Amino acid sequence: MNKKRILALADLIEQQQHTSFSAESGFSMSSYVHECGTPSCIAGWASWLSFGKAPVLADEILLFDRARGYLGLKEDAAKSLFLPANYQDQDLYTPTQAAETLRHLAKTGEVDWSVSS
């Protein structure tokens, strides 16, 4: 687990607006990337950082693996982080909640979405 990258990702996501899938930028857990190809969810933003802020992959499996590797997560932790319960309900998870969950992960090594407000 790469705590430094996880905390940097938390800071970046916290600065994003909570948006929809069709927005051009921002944060939404409803999809890995926005319709235009910009990062959307935690995995999308992690992948974007891993590529040096280059365009995000459209292939969800490659994007998942790239983001997981960049953050140094085991597959089960990555699934819990990138695909939480009801993740497609875009209003359910805000940038602040994602950042809190990431910071908790960096501190404890556990993904727990219930710690977010």
Stockholm file with secondary structure:
# STOCKHOLM 1.0

chainA/1-117         MNKKRILALADLIEQQQHTSFSAESGFSMSSYVHECGTPSCIAGWASWLSFGKAPVLADEILLFDRARGYLGLKEDAAKSLFLPANYQDQDLYTPTQAAETLRHLAKTGEVDWSVSS
#=GR chainA/1-117 SS CCHHHHHHHHHHHHTSCBCCTTSSSSBCTTCSBCTTSCBCSHHHHHHHHHTTSCCCCSCHHHHHHHHHHHHTCCHHHHHHHHSCTTTTCTTTSCHHHHHHHHHHHHHHSCCCGGGCC
#=GC SS_cons         CCHHHHHHHHHHHHTSCBCCTTSSSSBCTTCSBCTTSCBCSHHHHHHHHHTTSCCCCSCHHHHHHHHHHHHTCCHHHHHHHHSCTTTTCTTTSCHHHHHHHHHHHHHHSCCCGGGCC
//
